[in-house]
Amino acid sequence: MISKTYKKLIAKQFAQDFKSAIEIIELPISEPAPDEIVIRNKFAGINAGFDTLICRGEVPYVITPPFDLGVEAVGEVVAVGDDVKDFQVGDAVVTTVRGGGYREYQAINANLAIKVREATPEVLTLMPTGVSAMVALEQVGEMKSQEVVLVTAAAGGTGHIAVQLAKLAGNHVIGTCGSDAKGELLRDLGCDRIINYRTQNLNQVLKQEYPNGVNLVFECVGKQVFDTCVDNLAVRGRLVVVGFVSEYAKNIEQVTQPRIYHKLFWKAASVRGFLMPLYKEYMVEARDRLLNLFYTDKLKVAVDSTPFHGIESIPAAVEYLLSGQNCGKVVVRF
């Protein structure tokens, strides 16, 4: 290890926006414990929704500031503890430890690292983003073949993986997006019907072109998009709530309307929430299958081309992702 110190980003306090909550601190790089490895992070994935909610104190588990931020990172092993046998200096690894992402170095138990061929942002995108897409579709959404599947925010980091997994399963896939560039990405990924919500009315398109409804919805947006998706569920349709990006950086909208069971009951339809930590038992198998799909060129990974460099750029990357401008996964390079 050349450096003696490293920088990391922490939440020093709860605040309404990410930027007001955070602070960058500098610490000495620690030597690994006997069962640990030290990793120099090369790329970290941005999860603006979770970042914002946790910094606002709106996650269901209690965390008291200060606490570390960031989750997925890919990097290189730079030091190995005396008892570690499966890793050596120079190995490329991916980690998905909460608090291990927004930092230049991390020392973790070797069992928490996953060895990969190369430390690239593409591999980083598969874990946990791609894993989440696979588990949400298959385990929560009970994805089948020859169904109509709708993916909202389809050109995002999670959405573009969901589109491809639904296609690989033999489904007709609808994807929503907000720009021509995103539409082009979805076209390249094999999306059957692309709906640009800025120029087309989602509800109108679904009613006219899919009168029998949508069998499975992978929903990431929330608010009116969620309402429209519920209204257009097919008989025995399933809607999986993967996120609600439209409300992450805002106060929750209060709505007054008939309770949702009036819409679901007569179709035997359902709305199901998805949170990856509550489906941990499926992670390893999904991870291995995704890596195999990627390494055999059956799955494409889109990384947003906007460059973000260094710890200092993370607040801008969070804002960029929340603005909805990204095509694919947003990453920070260290």
VOMAR-358406 format. One record per residue (C-alpha): residue in one letter; x, z, y. Coordinates in steps of 0.001 Angstrom, whole numbers, plus 500000, padded with zeros to 6 digits. Layout:
<nodes>
AXZY;...
</nodes>
This chain:
<nodes>
M500000500000500000;I501485498910503321;S499061500763505607;K499073504532506003;T495639504767507598;Y492347502880507453;K489183502568509517;K485645503146508368;L482229503168509958;I480030506263509753;A476619507325511023;K477438510215513343;Q473780510867514191;F470286509557513600;A469166507009516191;Q466447504396516633;D468954501536516405;F472039501039514256;K474508500679517132;S473560504025518692;A473981505878515401;I477464504790514400;E481086505585515078;I484382504125513829;I486917506669512652;E490469506379511315;L491730508342508319;P494848508475506131;I494692506431502929;S494542508890500050;E496438508645496787;P494147508087493779;A493108511014491599;P494000510570487903;D490680508807487144;E490504506803490397;I491629503467491797;V492270502656495451;I490784499359496631;R491560497370499745;N488201495874500686;K488335492174501583;F484622491495502182;A481578493708502647;G477946492656502429;I475585493367505304;N472269495033504436;A470734495321507875;G467361496608506725;F468740499502504704;D471406500173507350;T468758500486510053;L466377502644508017;I469072505071506884;C470427505424510433;R466912506215511642;G466507508891508971;E463680506918507363;V464880506826503763;P462997508947501224;Y466025511037500258;V467651513523502614;I471024512652504123;T472498514660506979;P474885512963509432;P477729512298509448;F477668509990506407;D479421506812505297;L477720503414505515;G477794500121503661;V477256499401499981;E478688496310498295;A482317495321498761;V484797493089496973;G488515493651497161;E491826494195495435;V493182497204493561;V496226498580495405;A496817501852493532;V495854503209490104;G495482506817488928;D497565508101486045;D494659508185483572;V493245504746484383;K493880502191481624;D491495499302482387;F492744498340485863;Q496052497440487372;V497333496706490856;G496215493241491951;D492919493180490035;A489914491788491918;V486940494163491814;V483408494505493138;T481922497896494013;T478363498898494884;V478855502531495859;R476757503749498791;G479206504441501598;G481928502275500090;G481248499055501995;Y481934499526505700;R485538500640505335;E488909498997504890;Y489976501063501857;Q488120503136499280;A489222505459496476;I486618505620493701;N486279506527490048;A487479503545488026;N484200503486486087;L482378502449489283;A484369499235489772;I483576495877488179;K486453493508487447;V485849489897488566;R487883486696488507;E488446486532492265;A487583488633495332;T485267486145497042;P482133486614499176;E480226484496496653;V480809487034493888;L479987489813496339;T476582488224496975;L475611488529493320;M475978492327493344;P473736494026494217;T471812491307496121;G471465488876493230;V470927491689490749;S468054492932492903;A466455489480492908;M466685489181489117;V465385492663488319;A462583492442490901;L461361489108489541;E461705489852485837;Q461004493557485469;V458654494275488377;G457095490838488841;E456964490052485109;M458024486483485889;K456899483880483386;S457227480069483201;Q454958477382484621;E453613479626487367;V453511479287491150;V456115481602492682;L456348482235496445;V459563483600497973;T459421484742501603;A462609484755503710;A463737482342501018;A466983481286502716;G468258484851503028;G470836486591500872;T468312487831498323;G465728485091498762;H467961482127497967;I468950483741494657;A465288484481493861;V464388480813494475;Q466954479636491939;L466070482231489312;A462402481282489564;K463323477596489167;L465598478328486203;A462647480097484557;G460598476885484836;N458322477674487772;H456974475819490814;V458643477565493762;I457427477824497353;G459905479097499935;T459263480192503522;C461884479917506237;G462184479568510013;S464466476626510735;D465378473097509631;A468832474278508527;K467279476867506246;G464877474265504931;E467824472028504071;L469445474872502122;L466223475465500176;R465920471747499449;D469443471766498020;L468494474720495810;G465530472860494314;C462676474575496138;D459471472601495444;R457567473349498666;I459299474517501836;I457134476072504543;N458686476471507990;Y456573479259509435;R457502478251512989;T455921474792512634;Q453399475327509807;N450666477872509194;L451477479716505959;N447899480711505218;Q446601477202505872;V449187475558503618;L448529477992500774;K444756477630501033;Q444881473817501115;E447673473120498622;Y447318476069496240;P443562476719495982;N444039478636492728;G446429481023494436;V449995482189493884;N450919483891490614;L453997485786491798;V455173486651495317;F458706487883496102;E457952489395499520;C460682490394501972;V459060490071505420;G456024492333505795;K453324492471508506;Q451152489330508721;V453202487535506062;F452422490320503601;D448718490173504482;T448663486395503979;C450403486681500630;V447896489294499422;D445014487059500513;N446437484154498501;L447221485902495226;A445873484211492118;V443814485927489454;R446181488474487889;G448721487623490575;R451598490005491302;L453172490689494689;V456538492462494650;V457510494228497882;V461271493707498120;G461501494563501809;F459781494314505179;V462360492964507611;S459761492408510353;E459491496183510825;Y463016497467510153;A464141497827513754;K460700498553515174;N458038501218515092;I455734500800512115;E452643498838513026;Q449370500739512659;V446594498600511170;T442875499097510748;Q441289496941508076;P439511497276504720;R441574499018502085;I443724496726499987;Y441862497365496719;H438941495327498063;K441259492285497864;L443007493167494607;F440192494431492412;W438170491224492073;K441259489241491076;A442835491935488877;A445857491376491132;S448549493908491991;V451086494901494640;R454262496509493307;G457159498107495150;F460762497429494141;L463772499651494854;M466948498903492902;P468096502532492366;L464855503170490472;Y465637500325488038;K469279501190487316;E468910500733483565;Y468628496951484062;M471651496530486341;V474461495911483841;E472651493244481824;A471434491500484995;R474922491606486513;D476550490064483455;R473902487349483210;L474217486470486910;L477995486212486732;N477661483924483720;L475155481708485578;F477515481541488552;Y480685480865486559;T478919478102484586;D477673476448487819;K474003477087487070;L473565479266490147;K474681478473493688;V475568481216496143;A475022480682499867;V477213482686502246;D476327482483505928;S478995480584507873;T478962482818510974;P482316484661511007;F482437488442511344;H485900490002511234;G486775493676510992;I484967496990511152;E484216496459514836;S482083493391514058;I479623495176511754;P477075496129514479;A476943492479515595;A476522491354511972;V473618493791511513;E471930492486514661;Y472511488903513567;L470859489500510200;L467901491320511761;S467401488362514130;G466718486120511141;Q469323483488512035;N471267483644508791;C471402481117505976;G472430483019502877;K474339486299502633;V475951487775505752;V479419489199505074;V482189490868507057;R485805490021506341;F488471492720506585;
</nodes>
